Amino acid sequence: MEGIGKEIDPARAAGESIGIEIFSDLVRQELSRTLFKRITTEGRENEFYQASFKEMIQNGTRFHIVETTEFAAMEIDSIEDLRKAWARYQG
């Protein structure tokens, strides 16, 4: 894996998060610790949550992806994303 985050060129990406995640209890606890540290200790209040995933991966946490291409779902962060979603929906 090259990396994870908003800075990855979409043409080189293996996929895009649609913002739906499921975690085991152990990973949820690790995510809580990582977020707490990054927000309270390091003052990183306005960053994408994928930055915490990236740190967790670097520390050995394993994440698995689920292919959602067959479903009508995508992340919408901007008006351009909304236009793309609407165009997909319209067929």
Helices and strands as residue ranges (DSSP letters): G 10-12, H 25-36, I 37-41, H 50-58, H 79-90
